[in-house]
Amino acid sequence: MKKAMLFAVALLFSVGVNAATLSMSGAGSTFEQKVDVPNGSVVLGGGTVSEGPGTWFSLFDVKTNTDTAAKIEWSFNPTSSLAGATLRFNNGVDGIQLFNIAGDFSFTAMIYHGYTAWVDIIDATRNVFKYDVSVSAVPVPAALFLFAPVLLGFLGLRRKTAVAAA
C-alpha cells in the first residue's frame, strides 16, 4: 500500500509541468497595433490596417523566462485582403528567418532566455483588414515525467530480483 501511495504522489508532482512564461510588447507599426495578452504561456497581439494601397509593417518583441520552443501563428481577416507579406523572426541566436506569405501562416521556433525575439510582419500589402499574432510556448512533454517514476520502479524491481537470485 505504501508503494502505491508513493507512486500516486509522485504522479501528481510529475504532471505539474508548465510551459515557459512569455511576454510580448509592441515595437512599432504603420497603423494601429495592440497587445491583447502581454504575459503568459500564450501571448496575443494584433492590429488593424485602415487604408490602402501601399505597404505596411508591424513589429512585436517577445521575451521568455526560460529557453523554449514556441508556435507562432499569424492570421488575417479577411484573408483575401492580404496579397503578400514577409514575416521576419529573429531569436538573437540562430539568425534572421524570413517567410514570404500570402495568407494565414504558422511555424515553430526557439525563443531563448536573455534575448528579445522579433516577431514581425514587414513589406505587407496595404488593404483594409485586421491581423492577429499569437505566440504559444510549447510545454515540456509530460510523458517524460510520467514515465520516469515507472522506469525507476522497474530498475528497483530488477535490482530486487538480482539480490534475491544471489
C-alpha positions as CSV (number, residue, x, y, z in Angstrom):
1,M,0.0,0.0,0.0
2,K,2.9,2.4,0.8
3,K,4.3,1.9,-2.7
4,A,1.0,2.6,-4.4
5,M,0.6,5.8,-2.4
6,L,4.2,6.9,-3.1
7,F,3.6,6.3,-6.8
8,A,0.3,8.3,-6.7
9,V,2.1,11.2,-5.0
10,A,5.0,11.1,-7.5
11,L,2.5,11.1,-10.4
12,L,0.8,14.2,-9.0
13,F,4.2,16.1,-8.9
14,S,5.2,14.9,-12.3
15,V,2.1,16.2,-14.0
16,G,2.6,19.7,-12.8
17,V,5.0,20.7,-15.6
18,N,4.2,24.2,-17.1
19,A,5.3,25.8,-20.3
20,A,7.6,28.9,-20.1
21,T,6.2,32.3,-19.4
22,L,6.3,34.7,-22.4
23,S,6.0,38.5,-22.5
24,M,5.1,40.5,-25.6
25,S,5.3,44.2,-26.4
26,G,4.6,46.2,-29.5
27,A,7.7,47.6,-31.2
28,G,6.1,49.8,-33.8
29,S,3.6,49.7,-36.7
30,T,2.5,51.7,-39.6
31,F,-1.1,51.6,-38.3
32,E,-2.9,50.7,-35.1
33,Q,-1.1,48.0,-33.0
34,K,-2.1,46.4,-29.7
35,V,-1.0,43.6,-27.4
36,D,-4.1,41.9,-26.0
37,V,-2.4,39.4,-23.7
38,P,1.1,40.6,-22.8
39,N,2.2,37.8,-20.4
40,G,1.6,34.1,-20.0
41,S,2.3,30.8,-21.8
42,V,0.3,32.3,-24.7
43,V,0.7,36.0,-25.7
44,L,-1.6,37.7,-28.3
45,G,-1.1,40.8,-30.3
46,G,-2.7,42.3,-33.4
47,G,-3.9,45.4,-35.1
48,T,-5.9,47.0,-37.9
49,V,-4.8,48.3,-41.3
50,S,-7.2,51.1,-42.0
51,E,-6.3,52.3,-45.5
52,G,-4.7,51.2,-48.7
53,P,-3.0,50.8,-51.1
54,G,0.8,50.6,-50.3
55,T,2.8,48.6,-47.8
56,W,2.8,48.5,-44.0
57,F,4.7,46.8,-41.2
58,S,4.0,45.7,-37.6
59,L,6.8,44.7,-35.1
60,F,6.5,42.8,-31.9
61,D,9.1,41.8,-29.3
62,V,8.8,38.6,-27.3
63,K,10.9,37.5,-24.2
64,T,10.8,34.3,-22.2
65,N,11.9,33.3,-18.7
66,T,13.5,30.1,-20.0
67,D,14.6,28.7,-23.3
68,T,11.5,27.3,-25.0
69,A,10.1,26.2,-28.3
70,A,7.2,28.4,-29.4
71,K,4.5,28.1,-32.0
72,I,4.0,31.5,-33.8
73,E,0.7,32.0,-35.7
74,W,-0.3,34.9,-37.9
75,S,-3.9,35.3,-39.1
76,F,-5.7,37.9,-41.3
77,N,-9.3,38.8,-41.6
78,P,-10.4,38.8,-44.3
79,T,-7.6,36.6,-45.7
80,S,-8.2,37.8,-49.2
81,S,-7.1,41.3,-48.3
82,L,-3.5,40.2,-47.8
83,A,-1.9,39.9,-51.2
84,G,1.6,39.3,-49.8
85,A,3.9,40.0,-46.9
86,T,7.2,38.9,-45.3
87,L,7.4,37.5,-41.8
88,R,10.6,38.2,-40.0
89,F,11.7,36.2,-37.0
90,N,15.0,36.6,-35.1
91,N,15.6,34.9,-31.7
92,G,19.0,36.6,-31.2
93,V,20.9,33.3,-31.6
94,D,20.0,31.5,-34.8
95,G,19.9,34.4,-37.2
96,I,17.0,36.1,-39.0
97,Q,14.4,33.8,-40.7
98,L,12.2,35.2,-43.4
99,F,8.9,33.7,-44.7
100,N,7.1,35.1,-47.7
101,I,3.3,34.6,-47.2
102,A,0.0,35.3,-48.8
103,G,-2.4,34.2,-46.0
104,D,-2.6,32.7,-42.6
105,F,0.7,31.2,-41.5
106,S,2.3,29.3,-38.5
107,F,5.7,28.0,-37.7
108,T,7.6,26.7,-34.7
109,A,10.9,28.3,-33.5
110,M,13.1,28.6,-30.4
111,I,13.0,31.6,-28.1
112,Y,15.9,32.0,-25.7
113,H,16.0,33.4,-22.2
114,G,18.1,36.7,-22.1
115,Y,17.3,37.6,-25.8
116,T,14.5,39.6,-27.3
117,A,12.9,37.7,-30.2
118,W,11.5,39.7,-33.1
119,V,8.1,38.6,-34.4
120,D,7.5,41.0,-37.3
121,I,5.5,41.4,-40.5
122,I,7.1,43.7,-43.0
123,D,6.5,44.8,-46.6
124,A,2.9,43.7,-46.3
125,T,0.3,44.9,-48.9
126,R,-1.9,47.7,-47.6
127,N,-5.6,46.9,-47.7
128,V,-8.2,47.3,-45.0
129,F,-8.2,44.3,-42.7
130,K,-7.4,43.0,-39.2
131,Y,-4.4,41.0,-38.3
132,D,-3.5,38.9,-35.2
133,V,-0.4,37.2,-34.0
134,S,-0.1,34.6,-31.2
135,V,3.0,33.1,-29.7
136,S,2.5,29.9,-27.6
137,A,5.1,28.2,-25.5
138,V,5.3,24.5,-26.3
139,P,5.0,22.6,-22.9
140,V,7.7,20.1,-21.8
141,P,6.5,16.7,-22.8
142,A,4.6,15.4,-19.8
143,A,5.2,11.8,-20.9
144,L,8.8,12.0,-19.9
145,F,7.9,13.0,-16.3
146,L,5.0,10.4,-16.2
147,F,7.2,7.5,-17.3
148,A,10.3,8.4,-15.2
149,P,8.9,7.1,-11.9
150,V,7.8,3.9,-13.8
151,L,11.3,3.4,-15.2
152,L,12.8,3.9,-11.7
153,G,10.4,1.4,-10.3
154,F,11.5,-1.2,-13.0
155,L,15.1,-0.6,-12.0
156,G,14.2,-1.2,-8.4
157,L,12.4,-4.5,-9.3
158,R,15.4,-5.6,-11.4
159,R,17.8,-4.9,-8.5
160,K,15.5,-6.7,-6.1
161,T,15.4,-9.7,-8.4
162,A,19.2,-9.7,-8.8
163,V,19.6,-9.5,-5.0
164,A,17.2,-12.4,-4.4
165,A,18.9,-14.6,-7.1
166,A,22.3,-14.1,-5.5
